[in-house]
Amino acid sequence: MPQSSSPIGVFDSGVGGLSVLRMLLAAMPNERFVYLADSANAPYGERGDAFVAARTHAITQYLREKHDIKALVVACNTATAAAIHEVRSSHPDLPLVGLEPAIKPALAATKTGHVGVIGTRGTLSSAKFGKLMASLADQAHFVVQPCDGLAHAVERSVTLPPTTASNAVNCTETGALCERYVHAMGPFGTAAGQMDTLVLGCTHYIFVEHELRALVGPDVRFIETGEPVARQTRRLLEAAGLLRQTQQDGGGEPQAPTDAAPPVQLLTTGPVSMLEAAAQRWLQLPARCCSTVSVP
């Protein structure tokens, strides 16, 4: 059975979920994590629900059997939409946190009442997302834009020079796709009738923040889910008595884990070079944290 010293499992179709892992590490620096990128089958957003659900079940089982995880964060909006309820039923004893586009926080943030939502086609066409939107449709005007190919482009961009504010929209693949989809949505800004809030409905999209910011302007608020997911994960672990206790008796500074297991393991079903590049670029983690695995 998992103990408080057991790792937290995190998975995504690729490297995008590293944006969630980054928030988890910030919220719980003394925990151990096993991250799995199913890059051999990415992106999930352009796959069918049955395929995504099958992969979600297989990866959950793998992480439980091979790594004895004490909780699972499904750091993928598409996998959450396709399979989260089934996984909860199959693993009722496992603390489980999924993702969905942060529509409710966007409603709280918008001043103009106009909200943009970008995500994968798999997420935005799911029944789960449709139900969420139907429940909130009369509270704001939403512009929902599927961004075909953008998550995959982010995956491929990890070996390119980092994007900065000065070169944000250029001839790169990610820049061209961001420009296409943002322009298709309509006007962004803080004036009446403009979208002043943009929901990043895919974990990959925070990694093209510079490109998006250059297109929508400085005053539009971006809403993503990494930080609230980290808070919810911590709450569930505390409630289950599984949060790692590393403070000295009677208080004091947190102590680093003393067991031999590495604090972060990064696994991929695809090319390890992509995960190594993403880990070094976005999390400042060394290549030795990364390895390739097979999850049938």
ROTIKE-151773 format. One line per field, with one value per residue (C-alpha): x, y negated, z negated; residue number from 1. Coordinates in nm, 2 decimals, always signed. Example, Ala and Ser with C-alpha at 12.3 -4.5 7.8 and 13.67 -1.06 7.14 Angstrom:
2
xx: +1.23/+1.37
yy: +0.45/+0.11
zz: -0.78/-0.71
seq: 1/2
***
This chain:
296
xx: +0.00/+0.12/+0.28/+0.34/+0.69/+0.55/+0.56/+0.28/+0.21/+0.16/+0.09/+0.01/+0.01/+0.35/+0.56/+0.28/+0.20/+0.54/+0.36/+0.15/+0.44/+0.62/+0.33/+0.32/+0.69/+0.64/+0.35/+0.50/+0.88/+0.94/+0.73/+0.85/+0.71/+0.69/+0.60/+0.50/+0.48/+0.30/+0.48/+0.46/+0.09/+0.08/-0.12/-0.43/-0.64/-0.64/-0.72/-1.06/-1.21/-1.18/-0.81/-0.74/-0.95/-0.75/-0.42/-0.53/-0.63/-0.30/-0.08/-0.27/-0.22/+0.14/+0.22/+0.04/+0.21/+0.56/+0.59/+0.34/+0.20/+0.00/-0.20/-0.25/-0.27/-0.41/-0.23/-0.42/-0.75/-0.83/-0.76/-0.96/-1.26/-1.24/-1.17/-1.16/-1.49/-1.40/-1.06/-1.23/-1.46/-1.17/-0.94/-1.17/-0.88/-0.65/-0.66/-0.72/-0.70/-0.80/-0.79/-1.06/-1.05/-1.08/-1.41/-1.53/-1.21/-1.24/-1.59/-1.47/-1.18/-1.36/-1.47/-1.61/-1.81/-1.63/-1.40/-1.19/-1.12/-0.85/-0.79/-0.75/-1.04/-1.07/-1.12/-1.35/-1.58/-1.61/-1.94/-1.78/-1.68/-2.01/-2.19/-1.97/-2.03/-2.41/-2.42/-2.25/-2.36/-2.58/-2.31/-2.07/-2.01/-1.76/-1.56/-1.43/-1.14/-1.00/-0.63/-0.55/-0.18/-0.07/+0.01/+0.21/+0.40/+0.49/+0.62/+0.85/+0.96/+1.15/+1.47/+1.45/+1.58/+1.35/+1.09/+1.11/+0.89/+1.10/+1.07/+0.74/+0.54/+0.77/+0.81/+0.81/+0.55/+0.41/+0.40/+0.21/-0.05/-0.10/-0.15/-0.40/-0.62/-0.61/-0.71/-0.99/-1.14/-1.21/-1.09/-0.90/-0.87/-1.05/-1.30/-1.67/-1.73/-1.36/-1.23/-1.03/-0.97/-0.82/-0.85/-0.56/-0.74/-0.44/-0.13/+0.10/-0.03/+0.14/+0.47/+0.36/+0.27/+0.50/+0.35/+0.00/+0.08/+0.22/-0.10/-0.37/-0.19/-0.07/-0.40/-0.57/-0.56/-0.45/-0.62/-0.46/-0.50/-0.16/-0.17/-0.53/-0.45/-0.15/-0.36/-0.62/-0.36/-0.22/-0.56/-0.64/-0.31/-0.36/-0.72/-0.59/-0.30/-0.05/+0.13/+0.50/+0.60/+0.96/+0.97/+1.16/+0.95/+0.85/+0.89/+1.19/+1.28/+1.16/+1.42/+1.51/+1.40/+1.68/+1.58/+1.77/+1.48/+1.52/+1.27/+1.17/+1.16/+1.06/+0.95/+0.85/+0.71/+0.87/+1.21/+1.39/+1.58/+1.25/+1.18/+1.54/+1.52/+1.18/+1.30/+1.61/+1.44/+1.12/+1.21/+1.59/+1.61/+1.91/+1.89/+1.97/+1.61/+1.47/+1.43/+1.22/+0.96/+0.71/+0.34/+0.15
yy: +0.00/-0.35/-0.54/-0.91/-0.86/-0.71/-0.94/-1.13/-1.02/-1.28/-1.21/-1.39/-1.29/-1.47/-1.73/-1.99/-1.85/-1.97/-2.30/-2.13/-1.95/-2.28/-2.41/-2.08/-2.11/-2.47/-2.38/-2.05/-2.08/-1.79/-1.53/-1.28/-1.28/-1.04/-1.21/-1.01/-1.16/-0.93/-1.10/-0.80/-0.86/-1.24/-1.45/-1.31/-1.60/-1.47/-1.11/-0.95/-0.92/-0.54/-0.55/-0.82/-0.63/-0.31/-0.49/-0.66/-0.33/-0.16/-0.44/-0.46/-0.09/-0.11/-0.39/-0.20/+0.13/+0.01/-0.30/-0.25/-0.60/-0.75/-0.99/-1.06/-1.40/-1.36/-1.67/-1.65/-1.82/-1.57/-1.26/-1.41/-1.47/-1.12/-0.90/-1.06/-0.92/-0.57/-0.59/-0.71/-0.40/-0.16/-0.31/-0.43/-0.42/-0.65/-1.02/-1.16/-1.51/-1.59/-1.91/-2.10/-2.44/-2.70/-2.86/-2.94/-3.13/-3.32/-3.43/-3.57/-3.75/-3.91/-4.27/-4.29/-3.96/-3.83/-3.53/-3.34/-2.97/-2.78/-2.41/-2.09/-1.97/-1.66/-1.87/-2.13/-1.88/-1.65/-1.59/-1.70/-2.04/-2.08/-2.02/-2.28/-2.54/-2.48/-2.54/-2.88/-3.00/-3.28/-3.43/-3.55/-3.55/-3.28/-3.24/-2.88/-2.80/-2.45/-2.49/-2.19/-2.12/-2.37/-2.11/-1.90/-2.21/-2.29/-1.94/-1.99/-2.34/-2.22/-2.19/-2.54/-2.86/-2.99/-3.24/-3.59/-3.89/-4.04/-3.75/-3.61/-3.61/-3.52/-3.25/-2.97/-2.70/-2.78/-3.16/-3.10/-2.88/-3.11/-3.40/-3.20/-3.10/-3.43/-3.62/-3.38/-3.45/-3.83/-4.13/-4.11/-4.40/-4.58/-4.78/-4.68/-4.38/-4.27/-3.95/-4.06/-3.70/-3.40/-3.05/-2.83/-2.49/-2.28/-2.23/-2.29/-2.64/-2.82/-2.74/-2.97/-3.25/-3.50/-3.43/-3.47/-3.78/-3.95/-3.89/-3.98/-4.27/-4.33/-4.37/-4.04/-3.80/-3.44/-3.17/-2.83/-2.54/-2.44/-2.63/-2.53/-2.17/-2.18/-2.32/-2.05/-1.77/-1.90/-1.91/-1.55/-1.42/-1.60/-1.46/-1.11/-1.14/-1.09/-1.43/-1.38/-1.51/-1.64/-1.90/-1.84/-1.76/-2.08/-2.29/-2.41/-2.42/-2.14/-1.87/-1.72/-1.36/-1.12/-0.80/-0.69/-0.74/-1.05/-1.34/-1.36/-1.09/-1.18/-0.90/-0.90/-0.64/-0.85/-0.99/-1.06/-1.36/-1.56/-1.50/-1.59/-1.91/-2.01/-1.92/-2.13/-2.42/-2.45/-2.29/-2.32/-1.95/-1.74/-1.48/-1.21/-1.24/-1.12/-0.77/-0.58/-0.32/-0.10/-0.11/+0.14
zz: +0.00/+0.07/-0.22/-0.27/-0.13/+0.20/+0.50/+0.67/+1.03/+1.30/+1.66/+1.99/+2.35/+2.38/+2.23/+2.17/+1.83/+1.71/+1.66/+1.40/+1.25/+1.21/+0.99/+0.80/+0.72/+0.60/+0.38/+0.24/+0.26/+0.03/+0.22/+0.47/+0.83/+1.12/+1.44/+1.75/+2.10/+2.34/+2.63/+2.85/+2.87/+2.85/+2.89/+2.73/+2.84/+3.20/+3.09/+3.03/+2.68/+2.68/+2.75/+2.49/+2.23/+2.30/+2.26/+1.94/+1.78/+1.89/+1.76/+1.43/+1.38/+1.48/+1.23/+0.95/+1.02/+1.10/+0.88/+0.61/+0.65/+0.36/+0.58/+0.95/+1.13/+1.48/+1.62/+1.95/+2.03/+2.30/+2.09/+1.80/+2.03/+2.19/+1.89/+1.54/+1.43/+1.53/+1.36/+1.04/+1.06/+1.13/+0.86/+0.58/+0.32/+0.53/+0.47/+0.82/+0.96/+1.32/+1.53/+1.72/+1.88/+1.61/+1.71/+1.36/+1.27/+1.60/+1.52/+1.19/+1.37/+1.67/+1.66/+2.01/+1.99/+2.30/+2.26/+2.51/+2.46/+2.65/+2.63/+2.83/+3.04/+2.82/+2.51/+2.66/+2.83/+2.53/+2.35/+2.02/+2.16/+2.34/+2.01/+1.83/+2.10/+2.10/+1.73/+1.76/+2.10/+1.97/+1.75/+2.02/+2.40/+2.48/+2.80/+2.81/+3.05/+3.12/+3.19/+3.41/+3.42/+3.16/+2.88/+3.12/+3.24/+2.88/+2.84/+3.14/+3.03/+2.72/+2.91/+3.06/+2.90/+2.63/+2.73/+2.58/+2.59/+2.87/+3.11/+3.00/+3.32/+3.61/+3.87/+3.62/+3.63/+3.29/+3.36/+3.69/+3.53/+3.24/+3.48/+3.69/+3.40/+3.21/+3.52/+3.58/+3.24/+3.27/+3.08/+2.75/+2.51/+2.22/+2.42/+2.43/+2.65/+2.64/+2.48/+2.17/+2.05/+2.23/+2.09/+2.18/+2.20/+2.27/+2.05/+2.34/+2.40/+2.11/+2.30/+2.58/+2.34/+2.51/+2.86/+2.72/+2.52/+2.83/+3.01/+2.75/+2.58/+2.22/+2.05/+2.13/+1.84/+1.90/+1.69/+1.66/+1.42/+1.28/+0.95/+0.85/+0.94/+0.71/+0.43/+0.47/+0.48/+0.15/+0.00/+0.10/-0.04/-0.37/-0.40/-0.33/-0.57/-0.29/-0.28/-0.33/-0.67/-0.67/-0.94/-1.26/-1.56/-1.72/-1.41/-1.21/-0.85/-0.61/-0.57/-0.23/-0.18/-0.29/-0.11/+0.20/+0.45/+0.67/+0.59/+0.96/+1.22/+1.57/+1.80/+2.17/+2.41/+2.70/+2.77/+2.45/+2.61/+2.63/+2.26/+2.17/+2.36/+2.21/+1.85/+1.88/+2.05/+1.84/+1.51/+1.50/+1.43/+1.56/+1.83/+1.58/+1.45/+1.78/+1.92/+2.17/+2.07/+2.25/+2.14/+2.35
seq: 1/2/3/4/5/6/7/8/9/10/11/12/13/14/15/16/17/18/19/20/21/22/23/24/25/26/27/28/29/30/31/32/33/34/35/36/37/38/39/40/41/42/43/44/45/46/47/48/49/50/51/52/53/54/55/56/57/58/59/60/61/62/63/64/65/66/67/68/69/70/71/72/73/74/75/76/77/78/79/80/81/82/83/84/85/86/87/88/89/90/91/92/93/94/95/96/97/98/99/100/101/102/103/104/105/106/107/108/109/110/111/112/113/114/115/116/117/118/119/120/121/122/123/124/125/126/127/128/129/130/131/132/133/134/135/136/137/138/139/140/141/142/143/144/145/146/147/148/149/150/151/152/153/154/155/156/157/158/159/160/161/162/163/164/165/166/167/168/169/170/171/172/173/174/175/176/177/178/179/180/181/182/183/184/185/186/187/188/189/190/191/192/193/194/195/196/197/198/199/200/201/202/203/204/205/206/207/208/209/210/211/212/213/214/215/216/217/218/219/220/221/222/223/224/225/226/227/228/229/230/231/232/233/234/235/236/237/238/239/240/241/242/243/244/245/246/247/248/249/250/251/252/253/254/255/256/257/258/259/260/261/262/263/264/265/266/267/268/269/270/271/272/273/274/275/276/277/278/279/280/281/282/283/284/285/286/287/288/289/290/291/292/293/294/295/296
***
